[in-house]
């Protein structure tokens, strides 16, 4: 893989990760809004359906993000290896520390799992406390 292909692959992974992360934020935002307005109005069966569907979608996106980040981590390790071997000539390419990519992966996984747990907590909080001022 030459430098142009490595740069293209790196930016492609980063773009896909950012797009998937924004998709995840959209899903949890929609779930939070739904929780605020409707959690206390759902019967038990619908509550389980909503939570299970949200869990499946969130789990799918979180796992996809993990896999994309894992591939990015390995690609960046390969880039560092090629840079140290003298294969890549661009002086600015591959200058970030090796630990940066795995650290970003861990932070992103923790933030997505934390977002999921926060949404579930808020949903059940709204189930018990989510009535308007009139009690309806």
Secondary structure, 3 states (H helix, E strand, C coil): CCHHHHHHHHHHHHHHHHHHHHHHHHHHHHHHHHHHHHHHHCCHHHHHHHHHHHHHHHHHHHHHHHHHHHHHHHHHHHHHHHHHCCCCCCCCCCCCCHHHHHHHHHHHHHHHHHHHHHHHHHHHHHHHHCCCCCCC
